[in-house]
Amino acid sequence: NPSLSKVFCSLLYWGEGNKTGYRVAFINSDPIMIGSFIKLFRLSFDLDESKLRALVHIHEYHNEMEIKDYWSKITNIPLSQFTKSYLKPHTGKTTKLGYKGTIRISYSDTRIVDELKAVYNGLAKSLGL
């Protein structure tokens, strides 16, 4: 159901999305949350897939291509649409085994940004907030 998908997509965006600017930007390290968001996003809107971008945040101990390949499989975003990775400073205190970094999915479209905000703001208003 596209309408219900849009509500769920909007709620995920409300919690984990960047609410400033002209683009939808969603960032997380949980592959299930990322997979859910991108699936709902695609079901909710008629997207130009070539406008999707992905950026991974990794530490120096990560294999960049392995991490990009991992997230590409989860999101179905081609590697050619991944931008230069962000290398996060590592304090050296902890290394999380199996950690695949964080991914930010971006899509530039102010109309979609406005629609997602309208949905979650409408929900908040209906709750008296």
C-alpha positions in Angstrom: 0.0 0.0 0.0 1.8 3.2 -1.2 0.0 5.5 1.3 0.9 3.3 4.3 4.5 2.9 3.0 4.7 6.7 2.8 3.6 7.0 6.5 6.2 4.5 7.6 8.9 6.0 5.4 8.1 9.5 6.9 8.3 8.2 10.4 11.7 6.6 9.8 12.8 9.9 8.2 11.5 11.9 11.1 13.6 9.8 13.5 16.8 9.4 11.5 16.7 11.8 8.6 18.4 15.2 8.1 15.6 17.7 8.3 17.4 20.7 6.8 18.0 21.5 3.2 16.7 20.4 -0.2 17.5 16.7 -0.1 16.3 13.6 1.7 19.3 12.4 3.7 19.0 9.3 5.9 21.9 7.9 8.0 22.2 4.8 10.1 24.5 1.8 10.8 21.7 -0.7 11.2 21.3 -2.7 7.9 17.7 -3.6 8.7 16.7 0.1 9.3 18.6 1.2 6.1 17.0 -1.6 4.1 13.6 -0.8 5.4 13.9 2.9 4.7 15.2 2.5 1.1 12.5 -0.1 0.4 9.7 2.2 1.8 11.2 5.2 0.0 11.1 3.4 -3.3 7.5 2.2 -2.7 6.4 5.7 -1.7 7.8 7.8 -4.4 8.4 7.7 -8.2 12.2 8.1 -8.0 14.8 8.7 -10.6 17.2 6.0 -9.4 20.2 7.8 -10.9 19.7 10.6 -8.3 20.3 8.3 -5.3 23.7 8.8 -3.6 25.4 6.9 -0.9 28.2 7.9 1.4 29.8 5.5 3.9 31.5 6.6 7.2 34.3 4.3 8.0 37.4 4.0 10.2 40.9 3.4 8.9 40.7 -0.3 9.9 37.9 -0.9 7.4 38.3 -2.2 3.9 36.5 0.6 1.9 35.5 -1.5 -1.1 34.2 -4.3 1.1 32.1 -1.9 3.1 30.8 -0.2 0.0 29.9 -3.5 -1.6 28.1 -4.6 1.6 25.9 -1.5 1.6 25.4 -1.6 -2.1 23.8 -5.0 -1.7 21.5 -3.9 1.1 20.4 -0.7 -0.7 20.5 -1.8 -4.3 22.4 1.4 -5.0 25.1 0.8 -7.6 28.7 1.4 -6.5 29.0 4.1 -9.2 26.5 6.2 -7.1 28.6 6.0 -4.0 30.6 9.1 -3.2 34.0 9.4 -1.6 33.9 7.8 1.8 34.2 9.8 5.0 37.0 8.5 7.1 36.1 8.9 10.8 38.9 9.5 13.3 39.5 6.4 15.4 40.5 6.8 19.0 42.1 3.4 19.1 40.1 2.6 22.3 37.6 0.2 20.7 37.4 -1.8 17.5 33.9 -3.2 16.9 34.2 -6.5 15.2 31.8 -6.9 12.3 30.9 -3.2 12.3 30.2 -2.1 8.7 30.3 1.6 9.3 27.5 4.0 8.7 25.8 4.9 5.5 24.0 8.1 4.4 21.5 7.8 1.6 20.7 11.0 -0.2 18.2 12.0 -2.8 17.8 15.6 -4.0 14.2 16.6 -4.4 12.6 19.4 -2.3 9.1 18.2 -3.2 9.8 14.8 -1.5 11.4 16.5 1.5 8.3 18.7 1.9 6.0 15.7 1.5 7.8 13.6 4.1 7.7 16.5 6.6 4.0 17.2 5.9 3.2 13.5 6.7 5.0 13.4 10.1 3.9 17.0 11.0 0.3 16.0 10.2 0.7 13.0 12.5 2.1 15.2 15.3 -0.7 17.7 14.9 -3.3 14.9 15.0 -1.7 13.8 18.3 -2.2 17.4 19.7 1.6 18.1 19.6 
